[in-house]
């Protein structure tokens, strides 16, 4: 990078002042974090290695893995799996362990893979790999074995996805199952959004059996996944399980069996396979073409940013009357959350579950993103339990940025949505008065 920056400054395509400004931002952050202080002044330097991988840390790792799982689709009946169900575990990730660690991790004990964990809980489960993670096509014999197993089962759980762990385990075990080359990591950008190798072929063939299918997507970034076969058989459920670390497999099995209720929200937009043809990978204008991210994407994603279902149901109702009329730009600087009403959240289903309450706002201003996520809160609610939630916002949440990089709060109509994507509480308000430049 230093050589590239040097060439750009010599050729006049990059001014030195921009490099100095970027360096100042990095150094300021390091100063604020105390990274440039002596070891004696940094509290983290005094943490004993004995706390690493402690019982407390393991519990936190499991909680994080559970809360990250997103239920993208569900027919309302298949999950959690019935204790007596004959289940097939199919796909290249059925026995993944190191693959859950992704990139940038130390050496630690990793729990068993999904198959072993399911069997340890007395689930009647058989398995077939069907294909390798990145084989060009599914091996006909392995594919036939997987299809045959699916036909004999009540539910087929298909574990597909990617691998981002390019490091060997402490015992020399490859990070990716079967020694598969890493598919997404800092130094390995993907050139396709589709499932690699024969995984799409395997998934389609299993779906085509007519057996109820649960798809478990183990991946970091989004994938373009067809969850319906050419003959019209749809997946009964789809779980997104981002690399869950040392407890990733446990979190998946807990969710499949109902020991944990899914409550995660998708952190990404799930584009179609052709999306990569609509823009250059180096195009940093998020609005160009059909746009990119939930802020500007004009297309129709498979699953939207922040989408996530539950094993139970929730309602969102205003706990107070939303603000009526207009608010001045100046008043919002002193009380930036005046336009955010309290909302009552109620678990109207039959299962205890976590829920993430989301706050979005959009505007009539042409330069305003399609939506902005301004705050969220997570909580646990038992069946029938209700609670009131107050989200918070900053004044610049409602601002737009001009071509000079300045943020302005100007007259406009706004819509605030609090809850989830499906049935949020919704209110409208306006900002009036003279434009105000935000600091």
ZAPA-513689 format. One record per residue: x, y, z of N, C-alpha, C, O, CB in turn. Coordinates in steps of 0.05 Angstrom, whole numbers, plus 5000, padded with zeros to 4 digits. Glycine has a CB too. Example, Ala and Ser with C-alpha at 12.3 -4.5 7.8 and 13.67 -1.06 7.14 Angstrom:
<kemars>
526448865156524649105156526449345156528549345169522649115181 525749555142527349795143525850015157526850235161528249885114 
</kemars>
This chain:
<kemars>
501649765000500050005000501750255000501150454986498150005024 503950255016505650485017506850554990507150784982507950445038 507650334974508750384948506650504929507250684914509850124936 504250404931502050504914501450794921501050954902499550334917 501350864946500851144954503051324945502551544936500451164985 505551224946507851384937507651444908508051674899510451244943 506851244891506551294862504351494857504651664840506051024848 502151464871499851644866500551934873499652114859497451554882 502051974894502752254901504752364881504652594874503952264930 506652194871508552294851507252364825507952554812510752074846 505152194818503752244792501652454795500352534775502551984782 501152554819499152764823496352674824494452844823499452964801 495852404827493052314828492052294857489652244861492852034815 493852354876493052354904494552564919497052574918493452074917 493152744932494552964947495352864974494052714987492653204949 497752964982498852875007497152945031497152805051501652995011 495553155029493953245051491753025058490953005081492553505044 490952875038488952665043490252435058488952315075487752565016 492752375052494152165067494552255096494152095114496852105053 495352505100495752605127493152595143493152525167496852895126 490952665130488452665144487652385152486652345175486252795127 488052195134487351915141489151805163488151675181487651735116 491751875162493551785183492851905210492951775231496451865176 492052165210491252295235488852155247488752135272490652595230 486952065231484551935242485351675255484351605277482551885220 487151525243488051265254489551315281489051175301489851115235 491351505280492951565304491251675327491751605350495151765298 489251835320487451935341485951705355485751705379485452135329 485051515339483651285351485551125369484751035390482551105329 488051095360489950945376490551085402490850965423492550895360 490751355401491251515425488851475444489251435468491651805418 486451495434484051475451483851205464482851175486481551535435 484650995449484550725460486850655478486850455492484450525437 488850835479491150785497493150595485494950505499490250685522 492950545459494750355447497650445445499450285443493850285419 498050705447500750815446501950875473504150985476500751065429 500450805495501450835522503350605528503350405514499150855543 504750635550506450415559504850185569502550225577508350505580 505949935568504449695577503249725606501149615611506249455577 504649865623503749895651501150055652499650045672505850025668 500550215632498250385632495850265617493750385615498850665620 496250035605494149905589492949675606494349475610495249805562 490449705616489349495633489249215620489649015633486449575641 488849215594488748955580491348795582491348555579487948995551 493548945586496148805588496348645614498148465616498449005587 494548695633494748565659492848325661492648195682494148755681 491348265640489548035641491147775639492747735621487548055617 490647605658492147345659491047155638488647155632491847215687 492847005626492046815605490146595615488846455600494446695592 490046565642488346355654485346405648483746215649488746335684 484646655642481746715637480946635609478546615603481147005642 482946595591482346525564480846255562481846055574484846525547 478646245548477046005545476045905572475645665576478745785532 475546085590474346015616471445945612470245975590474646245636 470145845633467345765632465646015625463745985610466445655659 466346245635464846485629465146555599463146635587465846725646 467546525589467946585561466546385543465446465522470946585554 466546135550465045935535462045985534460745955513465645655546 461046075557458146135558457546375540455446375527457346195587 459346575540458846805522459146725493457546825476460947025529 460946545486461246455459458746315449457846355427463746275456 457646145467455146005459452846205456451246175437454445795480 452646395474450446595472450746745446448746785432450546785496 453146835439453546985414452846815390451546915371456447075412 453546565390452946385367449946345365448946355343454446115370 448646305387445746265386444346515376442546495358444646195414 445046745386443646985379444247075351442847245340444447205398 446346975338447047055311445446895290445246985267449947005306 444246675297442746505278440146645269438646745286442246235289 439746645243437346785232435546575218436446425201438247005211 433046585225431046415212429946575188428346755192428746335232 430846505164430146655140427446565129425946735119432246625119 426846315130424246215120423345985139424945845151424546105091 420645965141419545745158416645705150415145895147419845805188 415945455148413145385142411345385167408945345165412945125128 412545435190411045445215410645185229409645185251408445565209 411544965216411044705228413544525231413644365250409044555212 415444565214417744375213419644405236420644205247419244405187 420144645244422044695267420444795291418444935288424144895259 421444725315423644535320423044255312420744175309424344545350 425144095307424743825298423443655320424043685343427443695290 421543495312420243315331422243105341424043015326417843165318 422043045367423942865379423942585366426042445366423342835409 421742505355421442235343422042235313421842025301418742125349 422642465302422942475272425342325262427442325275423142775264 425042195239427342075226428642295209427442395190426441825208 431042355216432442595205434842515189436342335197433142795227 435242645166437742605150439342865151438243085147437042535120 441842845157443743065156445343025130446742825127445643085181 445043225112446243195085447843445079447143665087444043145064 450143405065451643635055454443645066455143505085450243895063 456143805053459043805060459643925088461843895097460543965039 457644055100458144175126456944015149456844115172456944455127 456143765144454843605166456743555189455843515212453843345155 459243555184461243485205463243715209465343665220462643235198 462543955201464444175203464944245233463144245249463244425189 467444295238468344385265470044645262469144855269469844165280 472444605251474244835247473045045228473745285230476944735236 471344955210470145145191468445365204468045575192468444995172 467545315229465945525243467645755253466645955261464445395266 470345715253472045915265472646145246473446365254474645795273 472146105220472646315200475646405202477346235206470846565205 476146665198478946755197479546915223477646985238479346935172 482046965227482947125251482046995277480247095290481947405249 483246775284482646645309485146515320487046455305480346445306 485146465346487346315358486746025359484645935349487946425386 488445865371487945585374486245535399486945635421490645425376 484245375397482545315419481045055414481044955391480445545425 479944945435478344695431475844775416474544975423477744565458 475144605397472644655382470744415388471644185388473144685352 468244475393466344265399465844095375466644155353463744385410 464443875379463843685358462243825336461044035340462343445368 462143695312460643795290457643745294456843605313461643675264 455943845276453043815278452143525281450343465297451643935255 453343345265452443065265452942935292451142805303453842915242 455342955302456042835328454342945350453342805368458942865334 453843205350452343335371449443235370448243185391452443645368 448243215346445543115344445242835355443342765369444543125314 447142665348447142395358447542375388446342205401449242225344 449042555399449542555428446942635443446742595467451742755435 445042755428442442825441440242635433437842695435441743115433 441042405424439242185417437242245395435042145394437642115442 438142415376436642455352437042225333439242135329437442735338 434842125321435041905302435942025275434342105259432341755299 438542035271439642175248441642005232443341865244441042435256 441342005206443241875187444442095171443442315169441841655170 446742035157448142245143449142155116449641925112450342355160 449442355099450742315073451842585064450442785066448742205051 454342595055455542845047454342955021453843195020458542815045 454042785001452842874976454743004957454642954933450643064982 456543174967458643304951460643434969460143464993457343504931 462843514957464843664972464143964971462444044954467743614961 465444124987464844404988465344544961463644704953466544545009 467444464947468044614922468544424899469744514879470544784926 467544174900467744004876466144124853464044244857466743714883 467244094829465944224806463044134803461244304799467444144781 462443884806459743774806459543564828461543464838458943664779 457143504836456743294856457443024844456642954821453843294866 458942864859459542594850456942434848455442424867461542454870 456542304824453942164820453241964842450941934850453942024793 455241814851454741614872454041744898452141664912457241434876 455541954906454942094931452242234929450742234949457142304937 451642354906449042484902446742294905444742344918448942624875 447042064892444941854893444541764921442241714930445641624875 446641734937446441644964444941844981443241774998449241594976 445542104976444142314991441242324984439542365002445442594985 440542304959437742304950436242074962433942104971437542304920 437441834961436141594972435641635002433541555012437941354968 437541745017437241785045434941985051433341945069439841885058 434842205035432742405038430042275034428142345049433142635019 429742105015427141975009426241805032423841775037427341814984 428141685047427441505069427041655096426341535116429541295073 427341925095427242085120424742255120423542315100429742255122 424042335145421742525148422642815143421142975132420542495176 425042875151426243135147429143115139430642955150425943305174 429843265119432643275110433843545116432843755106432943205079 435843555132437243805139439743815122441543655124437943825170 439844015104442044035084443844265093443144495094440844095056 446344185099448344375109450144455086451844295077450044255132 449844695076451344795053452545075059451745195079449644805027 454345165042455445435046458245465038459145345018455245505075 459745615053462545685046464345615069463445515090462845985038 466945675066468845655088470845885087471845945066470345375087 471246005110473146235111475446185129476946375136471646475120 475945935137478245885156480645775140480645545132477345675177 482645945137484945865122487245775140489545775131485846095104 486645705165488745615183488345325191486145225193488845805208 490545195197490444925207489744925237490445105251493144775202 488244715245487644685273490144605289492244545277485444485277 490044595315492344525332493344245326495744185331491644555361 491644075316492543795309493243765280493543545270490443595317 493343995265494043995237491643955219491943925195495943775232 489143945230486743905214486244155197486344375208484343845233 485744115171485144355154482744505165480844395175484644265125 482844775162480644935171478044885157475944895168481345225169 478244825131475944775115475644465110477644335106476044925088 473244365112472744075110474043965085473744065063469744025110 475443735089476643595066478943745054479743675032474543545046 480043945068482344095057481544285035483144375020484343905047 478844345033477944535013479344795015479644905037474844565016 480144914993481345184994479345385005476945365000482245274965 480345575020478645775033477145925011478245984990480345975050 474645995017472946114996472246405002471446554983470345954994 472446495027472146775032473746845057473346735078469046845037 475547035054477147135075478347395067477747495045479446925083 480047515083481147775076482547775049482247965033483047875097 483947565043485447565018484147384997485547304978488147475023 481547324999480247144980477447244974475547134984480246854990 477247444957474647544949473247344932474547194916474947814934 470647334934469047144917468447284891468247524889466447064932 468247114870467547214844464747134836463847184814469547114822 463346994854460646904849459046914875460246864897460646624836 456446964874454746944897453446674900451946624920452647164895 453846494881452546234881453946034899456346074905452346124853 452545834907453845614922455945494905455445424881451745404931 458345454915460545344899460245044894458744904908463245394912 461544954873461644664867458944544862457244664849462844524890 458544304872456044154867453944204888451944054888456543864864 454244404905452344444927449544514917447544424928453344654946 449344694897446744764886445344524874442944484877447044994866 446944364860445844114848444843924870442643804867448043974831 446343904891445543734914442943834926441143674931447743714935 442844094932440544204945438044164928435944094938440944504951 438244224902435944184884435043904883432543844883436744284856 436943714883436143424882434743344907432843184906438643254877 435643434930434343364955431543494957429643364966436143444979 431343734949428743874949426743724931424443694937429044164939 427743614909426043484889424943224899423143104887427643434864 425943114922424942864933422142904945420642704948426842754953 421443154951418843204964418943174994417043235008416843014953 421243085005421543075034421843355045422943535031424142905042 420843405069421143665081424143725084425643565095419643685108 425043965075427844035075428344285092426944485089428844075046 430244265109431244495124434044555114435844385115431344445156 434444795104437044885093438545045114437445235125436645055067 440944955120442645105139444945225123446645085112443744915162 444945485121447045635106449245715125448845895141445745885091 451545595122453945655138455745835121457145725103455345405148 455746085126457146275108457546535123456146585143455646325082 459446695114459746965124458047165108456147275119462647055124 458747195083457247375066454847235054454446995057459047475043 453147395040450647285029451147095005453247114992448847505020 449346915000449446734978446846754962444746824973449846444988 447046704936444646694919443746404918444846244903445246804890 441746334935440946064939438046024929436246174937441145984969 437745824912435045764903433845554922434745324923435045644873 431845634937430745454957428245314947426545224963430045614983 427945304921425745144908426944994885428645094870423445334898 426044744882427044574860425644644834423544774835426744274867 426644564811425344614786422444504785420744614770426944494763 421944294800419244184801417344324820415044244823419343884807 418444524834416744684851416644614881415044714896414044674842 418444434889418544364918420244574933422444634925419844084922 419044694953420344904968421444804995420444615006418345134973 423644935003424744865030422644935051421345145050427445025035 422444765071420644815094421745035112420245175125420144565109 424445055114425645255131428445305120429745135108425745155160 429445555126432145625119433345775143432245965153432245815093 435645675153437045795174439745915164441145775149437645595197 440246165170442846285164444546265190443846385210442546575154 446746115188448446075211451246185204452946035195448645775219 451646445209454346555204456346415221455746305242454346855208 458846415212460946275227460746325257461346545266463746355216 459946115271459246155299461446105319460946095343457045985306 463946075310466146035328466045755341464945565330466046245350 467345735364467745475376465045335384465045095388469445495401 462945495387460345375394458345395371455945375375459145525418 459345425347457545455323455745215319453445255314459245505299 456944975321455344735316453244705338450944625333457044495314 454044755363452144735385449744915382447444835387453544795412 450245165373448145355369446145265348443745295350449245625361 447245135327445445035305443744815315441244815311447144945281 444844625329443344395340441344485360439044395361445244175352 442144675378440244785397437844905383435544875392441645005414 438245045361436145175346434344975332431944995333437245375326 435644775320434044565306432244415325430044335318435944375291 433244365349431744205368429944365387428444255403433644045385 430144635386428444805402429544875429428145005445425844675405 432044795435433244875460433845175460434245305481435844715465 434045295436434445575432432545675410432245535390437445645425 431245905415429446015394430946215377432246395388426946135407 430746205351432246395334431146675338428746715339431946315305 432946865340432147145343433947335328433647575331432147215373 435847225312437647405298436347545275434147465265439947235287 437547755265436747915242438947915221441347935228435948205250 438247885196440247865176441948125174440748345172439047815148 444548105177446248345175446948425147448448625142448748305191 445848275127446548335099444048315082441948215091448648125089 444248425058442248395037442948155020445248135012441948655020 441047985014441547734999440747784970438347774963439947495011 442647834953442247904925441847654908442547434916444448074914 440847694884440747474864443447424852445247594855438647534843 443747204838446347124827447447324807449847364804446246854814 445547464792446347654771447147924782447948094767444147684751 446947964808447448224819450248324813450748554807447048224849 452248134814455048214809455448324781457448454776456847984814 453648274763453848374735452948664733453348784712452348194716 451648764754450449034752452349254759451749494755448049044769 454649184771456549394780459349284782459749044785455649514807 461249454780464049384783464749354812463749514829465949584769 466449164819467049124847468549354860468549394884468748874850 469849524843471349754854469750014853470750224859473949784837 467149994845465450224845464550294873463050144885462950184826 465550514884464850584911462350764914461650834936467150734923 461050824891458550974892456250784898455450624881458051124865 455250784923453250594931450650634916448950454916452750624961 450250864903447750914889447850824859445750814847447051204890 450150774849450450724820449050464812448750284828453350724811 448150454787446750214777444150174793442550364796448549974779 443749934802441349874819441849924848440149874865440449584815 444250044854444950094882445949854896445849624886442550214896 446849894921447949674937447349734966447249964974451049634932 447049524982446349525010443449615013442149714995448149705027 442349565037439549635042439049935040436750025037438649535069 441150095041440850385038439950465011438350655008443450515045 441050334990440550434963439750214942439250284919443050564953 439649964950439049754930436149784920434349784936439549474942 435849804894433249834881431949574872429649574862433450034858 433449364874432349104864430648964884429749074904434648934856 430248704879428548544896430248314908430648114895426048424881 431248354932432948154944431447904952429047904956434348264969 432947684954431747434964430847474993428547405000433747204962 432547585010431947655037433147925043435347985035432947445057 431648085056432448365061434248385086434148225104429948545064 435748595086437348665110435448695134433348815132438848935105 436148575156434748575182432348395182430848395202433848855188 431948225161429848035162430547805181432847725184429347915134 428547705195428947475213426347395226424947565238431047555235 425747135225423247025236423746905263426046895272422046825217 421646815276421846695303420146435303418646375285420846885324 420546285325418746055330416146145344414345985348420145845348 416046395352413746515364412946765348413946795326414246595394 411146935358410247175344410347415362410047385387407447135332 410747645351410847895366409148105353408748105329413847995368 408048285369406648515359408048765369409248765390403648515367 407748985354408949245361406749455359405649495338411349305342 406249595381404149795383405350045397406950015415401649695398 404550285388405550525401404550525430402250485436404550775386 406450575448405750605477405050895484404150945506408050505494 405451075465404751355468404051465441404851355421407051515482 402551685441401751795415404151925401405552095413399552015420 404751845377407051965362406652265359404452365360407351835335 408952405356408852695353407152775329407452665307411652805351 405452975333403753075312404953345302405953495318400853105321 404753395276405753645265408653645259409853435253405153875284 409853895259412653925250414453975274413654085295412854155230 416953905270419053955289421154135275421754095252420353695300 422154335290424254495278426954355279427454195297424454765292 428554415259431254295258432754355284434154185295432754385234 432554615293434054695317433154545342434854475358433654995321 430554485344429554345368430654055369430953945391426554345368 431153935346432153665345435053635355435953425363431853555317 436453855353439253855363439253825394440853685405440754105354 437353965407437153955436435853705446436453605468435654205446 433953595430432453355438432253175414430053155402429653425450 434353035406434452895381432452655379431852575357437152785376 431552555402429752325401426752395403425152225408430452125423 426152655400423352745403421452605383419152565389423153045399 422552525360420852395340420652095342419451965326421952465312 421851985364421851695367419951615390420751645413424751595374 417551525384415651455406416451195419417851025407412851435395 415451155444415750895457413950695443411850765434415150915487 414850445443413250235430412950005450414749935466414650135404 410549885449410049645466410449395450409349365428407249655478 412149215460412748965446411548745462411948725486415848925443 410048565448408648345462409248085448409048065424405548395463 409947885464410247615454407547485453406447415474412247445471 406347465429403647355427403647055420401446945415402147505405 405946925420406146645413406246475438405646555460408446595396 407146225434407246025456410045955465410345775481405845785447 412046095455414846035462416246275473415846495463416345915438 417946235493419746455502421846495480422746305467421046385529 422546745476424446805454425647075458424547255470423046785427 428047105447429247365444427947505421426947385403432247345440 428047775422427047935400428748185397429448305417423948005404 429348255373430948495368429048705356427948675334433348445348 428548925371426849135362428449335346430349455356425349275386 427649375321429149545302427849815298425349835298429549405275 429450025295428350285289429450385262431850415259429150485311 427650425243428350525216427050795211424850845222427650315194 428250955195427051205186427651245156429851185147427951445202 425651345141426151425114424951695109423351795125425051215094 425551825086424852105082424052155053424551995035427252275089 422652385050421852465023424152595008423852654984419452655025 426352655021428652785008429852594988430352364994430752865029 430352694963431352514942434152394949434752184939431552664917 435752534964438452434970438552264996440652165003440352674973 436252235009436252075033436151775026434851705006433752145051 437651605041437551325035434651215036432851345047439351165054 434250975024431650855025430750815054428350825060431650585010 432650765072432050735100434650765115436750695105430650475106 434450845140436750855158435950705183433850745195437651145165 437750525192437350395218438550575239441050625239438750105218 436950685257438050885276438450775304439950885319436151125277 437150545310437650435337436350155338434650085320436550615359 437049995357435749745362436149665391437949755404436749525343 434349495401434649375428433849085427432049005412432849535448 435248935442434648645444433648585472434548695492437148475437 431648405473430548315499429448035497429147925475428348515508 428847915520427747645521424947675532424547805553429447455539 422947555519420147565528418947285529419247125511418547745510 417547235551416146975554413347005540412547225534415746905584 411946785535409346795522407446975538407146955562408146515520 406247165523404347355535405647595548404147775555402747215555 408247595551409547815564409848055545410248025521412347735574 409448295557409748545541411648735556411848725580406948685538 412948905541414749105552414749345534414249325511417548985556 415449575546415749825531418649875525420449825541414450055546 419049965500421850015491422050305481420350405466422549815468 424150435490424750705480427450695465429550665476424950905504 427250725438429650735422430551025422429051215427429050645393 433151065415434351335415435451395388436051215372436551355437 435751645382436751735356438451985360438252125380434451795336 440152035340441752275339440452465319439152375300444752215331 440952725322439752915304440652875275439152905256440453205312 443252795272444252755245443152505231443652455208447252745245 441552345246440152115234438452215211438052075191438551955254 437252445214435352555194436752735173435352845156433152715208 439352755175440752935157441552795131441652555129443253035170 441952965110443052865085445752995081446353215091441152935061 447452855066450152955061450353065033449552935014452252725065 451453315031451653435004454253354990455853195002451553745006 454753454966457053364950459653454963461853344957456853484922 459553654982461953744995462453585021464453635035461654035002 460753385026461153225050459953345075460553245097464053175054 458353555073457153685096454353565101452953495082456953985092 453653525126451053415134449153645140449853835155451353235158 446753625129444753835132442053715141441153505131444353995106 440853845160438153775169436253975156436354215163437853775201 434553885138432954065122429953985124429253775135433854065093 428254155113425354105113424853845097425853815075423854335101 423253675109422553425095420453275111420053325135425053245091 419053085098417252905111418752645118420452555102414752845093 418252525141419552285149417552075158415352135168421552345172 418351825155416851595166418651435184420851355176415651415143 417651385209419151225227417750955231415350945234419551365255 419350735230418250465234419850325256422250315256418450295207 418350225276419650095299418349825303415949795305419450265325 420049615304419149345307420749155290423149125294416149325300 419449035270420848865251420048955223418749155219420148565256 420948795203420348865175417448805167416348925149422248715156 416148605181413648515172411248685182409448735166413248235182 411248755207408948915217409849105239409149075262406848715229 411449305232412449495251410349705259408349745244414949635241 410749835281409150075287410250305270412650335267409350155318 408450455258409250655238408050925244405750945253408450565209 409551135241408651415245410051595226412251545216409051505274 408751825220409952035203410252295218408752355236408152075178 412252445210412652705222414152875201415152775181414252695249 414453135207415853315189417853475204417653525228413753505175 419953555189421953745200421554005184421554005159424853635197 421354225198420854485185422954685194424654625211418054595192 422954925182424755135189427155145171427454995152425655095218 428955335179431355375162433255135164433455005184432855625171 434655075141436554855141438754905162439555125168437954825113 439654685174441554705195443954515189443554275185440354635223 446354625188448654465183449454315208449754435230451054635173 449854055206450553895229453553875232455053855213449353615227 454453875257457353855263458153565261460553495265458053965290 
</kemars>
